[in-house]
Amino acid sequence: MTFETTLEKHFPGSILLEDYINQTYEKLTPLGFTNENTFACVSVCRDEITKPLLDQTDLVWGEVFDFSSLAGSLTLGKTGFAAAASHAPIIDGLERYIFIAMPHIAISQKGEIGIVYREGRSGASHACGALEAIINEIDNGKLHLQLDMDDIEQSILKTKIFEKLQYGEKPDLVRITKITHKIIVEDLERLIQVSEKEPYDYAVLTGIMIHGPEESNYVYPQSFYAVT
């Protein structure tokens, strides 16, 4: 297996990160979203290797409000969301936002899922580490589902994932990443609906960020729509 064959097998239609951000910008500008009038909010994993998505969004859309948590999950709640949803410029009485939210996964040059090589470290590393930790708990039969006040983000993420699993299911990293994406979409759309805010224009962009060989990054596009 190679990176290309694994990418096509599990994430068909993925495109380079830079192309994804540029193409979605081109699609949204006819609907009135520009980097001069739109405020970007992004949720990716806290992992430093997701920073290219934040950087590229900042480059194209302008300054970013960072929603990020482990695995890209949305744990900021109504308070954090309300803070972000009060930062957009008001132009002609209207606010505009884009919400970008994605978990992430790595694929090595040899097509190994979850494997990434980080600068300054000789051995293989993993992405997403938070999701692999959950897989290890399942495989070892030692599940900790109580809320751990010293590990709140992981506790919440784990609980939500288990709600999506069939009894006895042992998901691999691809499956659990796609489950996490579904959870992120549900949480984002709920936060948009429950936010106590006057109507505003917004766009939702979700998918899965994929780290490839030689620090390349791709996006497996999923939800993409605007409400105006």
PyMOL commands that set and color helices and strands:
alter all, ss='L'
color gray80, all
select helices_A, chain A and resi 3-10+17-31+48-61+70-72+77-84+129-140+152-164+173-194+213-215
alter helices_A, ss='H'
color red, helices_A
select strands_A, chain A and resi 15-16+38-43+64-66+96-101+104-106+115-116+125-126+201-211+217-227
alter strands_A, ss='S'
color yellow, strands_A
deselect
rebuild
show_as cartoon
